[in-house]
Amino acid sequence: MSETRMSGRLIAAARVLTGITQKVLAAEAKVSLDALKLMEADDAALLPASPDVAALRRALEHFGAVFIPDGNNMGAGVRLK
């Protein structure tokens, strides 16, 4: 299975699905709150791979998010464990 490319919309969806605030996610990922807000504001644009994006993904997975790669003519998604 391929790794899901992250977008601001996907990060925001995972955060809301897991029931955590931006402040809690930023603290868990050790990413600045401003950086998280900027990423989420990028909406559907794919984010470039970076240590911050990887840290956010790990933190969201810690809170129970499971990322689903795009395929079968469907976009990437997120669900709970």
N, C-alpha and C positions, 0 to 999 in steps of 0.2 A: 504494500500500500504506500502511495506517495505522501509526502508531507504536505499538509494544507498550507497554501500561501495565505498570509494574514492580511486583512484589511482593517481599517478603522471600524467599519460596520460590524465585522465579525468579532472584533475585540469587544465592542460595546454590547453586542448580542450575548456573548458568553458571560460578560460581567453581569448583565441584567438577569440572565437565566440562573446564574449562581447566587443572585441576591446580595451581591456586595457593592459597595460604593466605589467611586473612583478613588477616593482617599485610601480606602482599605487595600484596593488592588495595587495602587502605586507603592504603598508602604511594603506590602508583601513581596512585590517584584523589585523593590529598591530602585524604582524609577521615579523621576520627579512627577508631581501631579500635573504640572504644566505640560510636560512631554506627553503624558497619557492623554490629556485633553486635546492636544494637537493631533495625536494619532487618531483618536476617535472622530475628530472633526474632518479628517480626510475621507470619511465615509466609505465609499466602495472602492477607492483607489487601492491597489495592492501596495503594501508597504515594503520597502527594501529590507532585506535581511539585515538585522543588526542585533547587538547584544541586548538592547532594550526590548525589542520585539520578542526575542527568545525568552527573556526573563518574564515578560507578561504572559506568554504562552504557558510557561511552567507554572506560574502562579495561578492562572485560571484552571489548569489541569489539577493543581493541588486542591482547588475549591470544588472540583467535580466536573469541569467541562471536558467534553470529548469532541475533538475537531474532526469533521468529516470532509475528506478531500472532494474536489469537484470530479465529476465523471458521469457517464451515462446521460449526457446532455443536461446535467443539473449542476448548479453552482455549489461551492463549498458551504458547509453548514456547521452547526454546533448542537450538541445535545448534552444531557446530564448522564453521568454514570448510572 
